[in-house]
Amino acid sequence: MSSHTHTANSSERSGASWGVGQIILWQLIFAVGFFFGIQYGDLVRLF
């Protein structure tokens, strides 16, 4: 019984960490895209 509860808790924890990792990943992609968007905009403005 305790082993079953432990498995549920561990899977729940991994799911939560995966969700946090996904949020961080999307924020990183957005930050990089925003940075390159600014760089590209500056290049377009130069030309």
Backbone bond lengths (Angstrom), bond angles and torsions (degrees), N, CA, C in turn:
res aa  C-N    CA-C-N  psi(-1)  N-CA   C-N-CA  omega(-1)  CA-C   N-CA-C  phi
1 M - - - 1.466 - - 1.530 109.60 -
2 S 1.325 116.32 -47.33 1.463 119.36 -178.44 1.535 110.07 -65.17
3 S 1.334 116.72 -36.12 1.464 119.60 -179.55 1.534 109.96 -64.89
4 H 1.326 116.77 -38.11 1.467 120.48 178.62 1.533 110.35 -63.26
5 T 1.355 115.36 -43.45 1.462 119.86 179.06 1.529 109.92 -63.63
6 H 1.330 116.38 -39.95 1.458 119.99 -179.82 1.531 110.02 -62.89
7 T 1.329 116.74 -41.78 1.473 120.96 179.65 1.527 109.85 -62.54
8 A 1.324 117.00 -43.12 1.459 120.88 -179.84 1.529 110.03 -62.51
9 N 1.346 115.81 -43.61 1.459 118.97 -179.51 1.531 111.21 -64.71
10 S 1.327 116.94 -42.25 1.459 120.02 -178.00 1.524 110.29 -65.84
11 S 1.341 117.17 -42.17 1.461 119.86 179.72 1.529 109.51 -66.59
12 E 1.317 116.76 -37.09 1.462 120.34 179.09 1.529 109.88 -64.86
13 R 1.342 115.69 -41.28 1.457 120.30 -179.14 1.542 109.75 -65.44
14 S 1.339 116.73 -43.17 1.460 119.37 -179.04 1.531 110.33 -64.93
15 G 1.334 116.80 -37.03 1.458 120.17 178.05 1.522 110.88 -64.52
16 A 1.338 116.64 -41.47 1.463 120.46 179.27 1.529 110.34 -65.20
17 S 1.335 116.60 -44.12 1.463 119.98 179.85 1.520 110.31 -64.48
18 W 1.350 117.22 -35.89 1.464 120.57 178.38 1.525 109.70 -64.26
19 G 1.343 116.70 -39.84 1.462 120.08 178.88 1.522 110.46 -64.14
20 V 1.337 116.94 -42.85 1.468 120.67 178.74 1.523 109.76 -64.12
21 G 1.334 116.29 -41.70 1.465 119.73 179.07 1.515 111.29 -62.79
22 Q 1.337 116.78 -37.77 1.463 120.17 179.46 1.528 110.32 -65.53
23 I 1.342 116.57 -41.11 1.468 120.40 178.74 1.527 109.75 -62.43
24 I 1.349 116.72 -45.05 1.461 120.42 179.82 1.524 109.74 -63.06
25 L 1.346 116.62 -40.53 1.466 120.30 -179.41 1.519 110.38 -62.04
26 W 1.326 117.71 -45.95 1.457 120.90 179.85 1.529 111.18 -65.03
27 Q 1.331 117.48 -37.88 1.472 119.56 177.98 1.524 110.02 -65.13
28 L 1.343 116.51 -38.73 1.464 120.75 179.22 1.522 110.10 -65.42
29 I 1.340 117.06 -44.63 1.477 120.74 179.10 1.526 109.66 -61.67
30 F 1.339 116.82 -43.05 1.462 120.72 -179.46 1.531 110.87 -64.30
31 A 1.353 116.56 -41.70 1.465 120.38 -179.63 1.530 110.51 -64.41
32 V 1.338 116.51 -44.66 1.467 120.23 179.87 1.525 110.10 -64.99
33 G 1.327 117.19 -43.80 1.464 120.62 179.27 1.522 111.10 -63.48
34 F 1.330 117.09 -40.39 1.461 121.41 178.78 1.525 110.37 -64.99
35 F 1.353 117.03 -41.71 1.464 121.68 179.92 1.526 110.57 -63.06
36 F 1.350 116.27 -48.90 1.461 119.19 -179.78 1.524 110.88 -67.99
37 G 1.332 116.69 -29.97 1.461 119.60 176.88 1.526 110.40 -64.12
38 I 1.328 117.01 -40.86 1.460 121.05 177.68 1.531 109.48 -66.10
39 Q 1.328 117.03 -44.21 1.459 121.09 179.93 1.527 110.09 -61.15
40 Y 1.341 116.90 -45.26 1.459 121.42 -179.44 1.531 109.90 -64.86
41 G 1.348 116.36 -39.13 1.458 120.30 178.91 1.527 110.55 -63.42
42 D 1.340 117.50 -39.32 1.462 120.85 178.66 1.524 110.26 -65.64
43 L 1.331 117.38 -40.40 1.459 120.56 178.91 1.523 110.17 -64.11
44 V 1.323 116.89 -42.55 1.468 120.38 179.22 1.528 109.92 -63.78
45 R 1.332 116.88 -38.34 1.455 120.52 -179.89 1.533 109.68 -66.36
46 L 1.349 117.36 -36.23 1.464 120.05 179.45 1.529 110.16 -63.61
47 F 1.325 115.95 -43.34 1.475 119.13 178.72 1.527 109.00 -82.80
